[in-house]
Amino acid sequence: MIEKLTHAYQPIVNMQTGVTLGFEALLRNFLEIGFESIDAVFDSAYLNNTLFTLDIALRKKAVKKLTGSGILHKGTMLFYNLDNRILTSKDYEFGKTIEFLDEFNIEPSSICFEVSEKYYIECSDYLIDLLRNYKKQGFGIAIDDFGVKFSGLEYIYHFEPGFVKVDRFFISDINQKSQKKIICRTCG
């Protein structure tokens, strides 16, 4: 299954400067392995208690591809979507990302984990400590799809992200909607 899944890479651009900060790894080919959506792939892994195992394999694959292209060696970052449920997953293991980054001679500062509001997880001390530990190791933290669902402001407060990625709802038609401009300016 893992070998058939691939990533496409979407540029992440600073709204204020227009500078490309890095590239977000977007999972592709899920239809070819019998899933209707990316969410269905991760939901299946979650239900089978293999979410972390799947995620680590996909992380490694994303890093390997970008490293092979030379992009991660030019001061850009890989933005990687982290399914919130992984942080409380039964198969979660500390240190696995650092372990394989060493194989590729990549610094943790080249990786930014995007925490989404897709699945609500309580901002427990455990979760806050876990994300702070990622930051201490040098990884970036981003809030993805800010403004979509649950507790975006609470996540910003507790997780202290280096990046806030505003949901596309706030970006579409931004030139015609002054309220959207104000919200995006405030988040930037």
C-alpha positions in Angstrom: 0.0 0.0 0.0 2.7 2.5 1.0 4.7 2.0 -2.2 1.7 3.1 -4.3 1.0 6.3 -2.3 2.9 9.4 -3.5 3.1 13.1 -2.6 2.6 16.2 -4.7 4.3 19.3 -3.3 2.5 22.6 -3.0 4.5 25.8 -2.4 3.9 27.6 1.0 4.3 31.3 0.5 4.5 34.1 3.1 1.4 36.3 2.6 3.3 39.5 3.4 6.6 39.0 1.5 5.7 36.6 -1.2 8.7 34.4 -0.4 8.4 30.7 -0.7 9.0 29.2 2.7 8.7 25.6 1.7 6.5 22.9 0.2 3.6 21.1 1.7 3.5 17.3 1.0 0.0 16.4 -0.3 -0.8 12.7 -0.4 -1.8 11.3 -3.8 -2.9 7.9 -5.4 -5.3 7.0 -2.6 -7.9 6.0 -5.2 -5.5 3.4 -6.7 -5.4 1.6 -3.3 -9.1 1.5 -2.9 -9.8 4.6 -0.7 -12.3 7.4 -1.6 -10.2 10.1 0.1 -7.1 10.9 2.0 -9.1 11.0 5.2 -10.3 7.4 4.5 -6.7 6.2 4.3 -5.9 7.7 7.7 -9.3 6.7 9.3 -8.6 3.1 8.3 -5.1 3.2 9.9 -6.5 4.8 13.0 -9.2 2.1 13.4 -6.5 -0.6 12.9 -4.1 1.1 15.4 -1.5 1.6 12.7 -1.8 5.3 12.2 1.6 6.2 13.5 3.3 3.4 11.5 1.6 4.6 8.3 2.4 8.2 9.1 6.1 7.6 9.7 6.4 5.6 6.5 4.8 8.5 4.6 6.9 11.1 6.3 10.0 9.3 5.4 8.8 8.9 1.8 8.1 12.7 1.6 11.5 13.6 3.0 13.3 11.2 0.7 11.7 12.6 -2.4 12.4 16.3 -1.5 15.9 15.4 -0.4 16.5 13.7 -3.7 15.4 16.8 -5.5 17.8 19.0 -3.5 15.0 21.3 -2.2 15.5 20.7 1.5 19.1 21.7 1.2 18.3 25.2 0.0 16.8 26.6 3.2 13.2 25.7 2.5 11.0 23.5 4.7 8.9 20.5 4.2 5.4 21.2 5.6 3.9 17.9 6.7 0.3 17.4 7.7 0.1 15.7 11.0 -3.2 13.8 11.8 -3.9 15.1 15.3 -5.0 11.6 16.3 -1.4 10.4 15.9 -0.3 12.3 19.0 -2.5 10.1 21.2 -2.2 7.0 19.0 -1.5 3.6 20.7 1.4 2.9 18.4 3.1 6.3 18.8 6.9 6.2 19.4 9.1 9.1 20.4 12.2 9.9 18.3 11.3 8.1 15.0 11.4 11.2 12.9 14.8 12.3 14.2 16.0 8.8 13.5 15.3 8.8 9.8 16.2 12.4 9.3 19.8 11.4 10.3 19.7 9.0 7.4 19.2 11.8 5.0 21.4 14.3 6.8 18.4 16.7 7.3 18.1 19.0 10.2 14.7 19.0 12.1 14.4 22.7 11.3 13.7 21.7 7.7 10.5 20.0 8.8 7.3 21.8 9.9 4.5 19.7 11.3 1.1 21.1 10.4 -1.5 20.4 13.2 -5.0 20.6 11.7 -8.3 21.3 13.3 -9.9 18.4 11.4 -10.1 16.1 14.4 -10.6 17.7 17.8 -8.1 16.7 20.4 -8.1 18.2 23.9 -5.2 20.5 24.6 -4.0 18.3 27.4 -0.7 18.8 29.3 0.6 15.7 27.5 -0.2 17.1 24.0 1.2 20.5 24.8 4.4 18.9 26.2 4.7 16.7 23.1 4.5 19.6 20.7 6.9 21.7 22.8 9.3 18.7 22.7 9.1 18.8 18.9 9.9 22.5 19.0 12.8 21.9 21.3 14.2 19.4 18.8 14.0 22.1 16.2 10.9 21.1 14.3 8.5 23.8 13.2 4.9 23.8 14.2 2.0 25.2 12.1 -1.7 25.4 12.6 -3.3 24.2 9.4 -6.7 25.3 8.0 -7.0 27.9 10.7 -10.6 28.9 11.2 -12.3 25.8 9.9 -13.6 24.0 12.9 -12.9 23.6 16.6 -10.5 25.5 18.7 -8.1 27.4 16.5 -7.4 30.2 19.0 -6.9 27.7 21.8 -4.5 25.8 19.6 -2.6 29.0 18.8 -2.4 29.8 22.5 -1.2 26.4 23.7 0.9 25.2 20.8 2.7 28.5 20.1 3.0 27.7 16.4 5.6 29.4 14.2 3.1 29.4 11.3 -0.6 29.8 11.0 -2.0 28.6 7.7 -5.4 30.3 7.2 -8.2 28.1 5.6 -8.9 28.7 2.0 -12.3 30.0 2.8 -10.6 33.2 4.1 -8.4 33.4 1.0 -11.0 32.9 -1.8 -12.5 36.2 -3.0 -10.3 38.1 -0.5 -10.0 41.0 -3.0 -13.8 41.5 -2.8 -14.3 40.9 0.9 -12.8 43.4 3.2 -13.6 41.3 6.3 -11.4 38.5 4.9 -8.6 40.9 4.4 -8.8 42.1 8.0 -8.8 38.5 9.4 -5.9 37.4 7.2 -3.9 40.6 8.1 -4.5 39.9 11.8 -3.4 36.3 11.5 -0.3 37.3 9.5 
